[in-house]
Amino acid sequence: MTHSPPPPEAIGFKATCLRALCYILIIVSIMQLVMLDAQSGVGRFSETSLTELTQSALLLLSSLLMVYLYRRPDAIPNVSLLLGAFLFASFVRENDAWLDRYVFDGAWQVIVTLIVLPTLFVVIRHRHAFVEEFKAISNSLGFGMFAAGFLMTYVFSRLYGRTAFWEAMLGESFQRVIKDAAEEVTELAGYMLLFFACIELVLLVRRRLRYHG
């Protein structure tokens, strides 16, 4: 009985184990930074906390990975442009306090608009190519992780971090730092998933290009 060869996007068992180990080490390292924030006393989980800075770093690294894909026109330029713009806009939004303080009040809205509108124009203009590229990654591990990271960060963490929820749960024992920690850490988990997703998309594209010569 003959066996068909695995698809080019298939990940070997050893590669899967190595990748899982790397991701686990990254998670452990980042959660140690969160622990340092929890032990820091005053200013825990503030704009200058290690947790917030790590969130920004993950978004910036994820954006750069998408820039790498965008600069390879034989890959997924339209999808990577949209994802990269979304991630960099999130990076700008994550640093809104710094921009409001050192640039001008509302600077992040202007920057995000300058990022999003041209990107949407390009993607809509090349919508047919975008759809084909999307189909090529829609069943991949990277896309699944990206979807999970998006839902974790932009839906779950917002609902989980609602002040009303924590006031109802803690009652008179409510402390804002607990609410902030819960929201920021779940948001951080989402950003880690987005970062891992971008790594997976880069590796997927590299495997396919190598397979097709």
C-alpha positions in Angstrom: 0.0 0.0 0.0 1.5 3.3 -1.0 1.3 6.5 1.1 1.0 9.9 -0.5 3.7 12.4 0.6 2.7 14.9 3.2 1.6 18.4 2.0 4.4 21.0 1.9 2.9 22.8 4.9 3.1 19.7 7.1 5.3 20.0 10.2 7.4 17.1 11.3 7.2 15.6 14.8 10.7 16.7 15.8 10.1 20.2 14.5 6.8 20.4 16.4 8.4 19.3 19.7 11.2 21.9 19.2 8.8 24.6 18.4 6.6 23.8 21.4 9.7 23.9 23.7 10.7 27.3 22.3 7.2 28.7 22.8 7.1 27.2 26.4 10.4 28.9 27.2 9.2 32.2 25.9 6.0 31.9 27.9 7.9 31.0 31.1 10.3 33.9 30.6 7.5 36.4 30.0 5.5 35.2 33.0 8.6 35.8 35.2 8.5 39.4 34.1 4.8 39.5 35.1 5.8 38.1 38.5 8.4 40.9 38.9 5.6 43.4 38.2 3.4 41.7 40.8 6.2 42.0 43.4 7.2 45.6 42.5 4.7 47.3 44.8 3.8 50.9 43.6 3.0 51.3 39.9 2.2 47.6 39.3 0.9 47.0 35.7 1.2 50.7 34.9 2.2 52.1 31.5 5.9 51.7 32.5 5.5 48.2 33.8 7.4 45.2 32.4 4.1 43.7 31.4 3.1 46.7 29.3 6.6 47.0 27.8 6.5 43.3 26.9 3.1 43.8 25.2 4.6 46.5 23.0 7.7 44.5 22.2 5.6 41.5 21.1 3.5 43.7 18.8 6.5 45.4 17.3 8.2 42.0 16.7 5.0 40.6 15.1 4.8 43.7 12.9 8.4 43.2 11.7 7.7 39.6 10.9 4.8 40.7 8.7 7.1 43.3 7.0 9.5 40.4 6.2 6.6 38.5 4.5 5.4 41.6 2.7 8.8 42.2 1.2 8.6 38.8 -0.5 6.1 39.3 -3.3 6.1 35.6 -4.0 4.6 35.0 -0.5 1.4 36.5 0.8 2.0 40.3 0.4 -1.6 41.5 0.7 -2.4 39.3 3.8 0.9 40.2 5.4 0.3 43.9 4.7 -3.1 43.8 6.4 -1.9 41.8 9.4 1.2 43.9 9.7 -0.8 47.2 9.6 -3.2 45.8 12.2 -0.4 44.8 14.5 1.5 48.1 14.2 -1.7 50.0 14.7 -2.2 48.0 17.9 1.4 48.8 18.9 0.7 52.5 18.4 -2.5 52.2 20.5 -0.7 50.4 23.2 1.6 53.4 23.5 -1.1 56.0 23.4 -0.1 57.5 26.8 3.5 58.1 25.7 2.3 59.7 22.4 -0.3 61.9 24.2 2.4 63.0 26.6 5.4 63.6 24.3 3.8 64.3 20.9 0.3 65.8 21.3 -3.0 64.7 22.8 -4.7 62.3 20.3 -1.6 61.6 18.4 -2.2 57.9 18.4 -5.5 58.3 16.6 -3.9 60.3 13.8 -1.1 57.8 13.4 -3.5 54.8 13.4 -5.6 56.5 10.8 -2.6 57.1 8.6 -1.7 53.4 8.9 -5.2 51.9 8.4 -6.7 53.9 5.6 -3.9 53.4 3.0 -3.7 49.8 4.0 -7.4 49.2 3.4 -7.1 51.1 0.1 -4.3 48.8 -1.1 -6.0 45.6 0.1 -9.4 46.5 -1.4 -7.7 47.4 -4.7 -6.0 43.9 -4.7 -8.9 42.1 -3.1 -8.9 39.2 -5.5 -5.2 38.5 -4.8 -6.0 38.9 -1.1 -8.8 36.3 -1.1 -6.5 33.8 -2.9 -3.7 34.4 -0.3 -6.2 34.1 2.5 -7.4 30.8 1.2 -3.8 29.6 1.1 -3.4 30.2 4.9 -6.9 29.8 6.3 -6.4 26.2 7.3 -2.9 26.7 8.7 -1.7 26.6 12.3 -0.5 30.2 12.0 -3.9 31.5 11.0 -5.6 29.5 13.8 -3.2 30.9 16.4 -3.8 34.4 15.0 -7.5 34.0 15.3 -7.2 32.7 18.8 -4.8 35.6 19.8 -7.2 38.2 18.3 -10.2 36.8 20.2 -8.2 36.6 23.4 -6.8 40.1 23.2 -9.6 42.1 21.6 -12.7 40.3 22.9 -12.0 38.1 26.0 -9.5 40.4 27.8 -11.8 43.4 27.4 -14.8 41.6 28.8 -12.8 39.8 31.5 -11.2 43.1 32.6 -14.4 45.0 33.1 -14.5 47.0 36.3 -18.1 46.1 36.9 -17.2 42.3 36.8 -14.4 42.6 39.3 -16.5 44.9 41.6 -19.3 42.3 41.5 -16.9 39.4 42.2 -14.8 41.0 44.9 -17.4 43.3 46.5 -15.9 45.5 49.3 -12.5 43.7 48.8 -12.2 45.2 45.3 -8.8 46.6 44.4 -8.1 48.1 41.0 -4.7 46.5 40.8 -6.4 43.0 40.7 -8.6 44.1 37.9 -5.7 45.7 36.0 -3.5 42.5 36.5 -6.3 40.2 35.2 -6.9 42.4 32.1 -3.2 43.0 31.3 -2.1 39.4 31.7 -4.9 38.0 29.5 -4.1 40.7 27.0 -0.4 39.7 27.2 -1.4 36.0 26.6 -3.2 37.1 23.4 -0.2 39.1 22.2 2.0 36.0 22.7 -0.4 34.0 20.6 -0.3 36.7 17.9 3.5 36.6 18.0 3.6 32.8 17.7 1.1 33.0 14.9 3.4 35.4 12.9 6.3 33.0 13.4 4.2 30.2 12.2 3.1 32.1 9.1 6.7 33.0 8.2 7.7 29.3 8.6 4.7 28.2 6.6 5.6 30.5 3.7 9.3 29.4 3.8 8.3 25.8 3.7 6.1 26.3 0.7 8.6 28.3 -1.2 11.3 25.8 -0.5 8.9 23.0 -1.6 8.1 24.7 -4.9 11.8 25.5 -5.5 
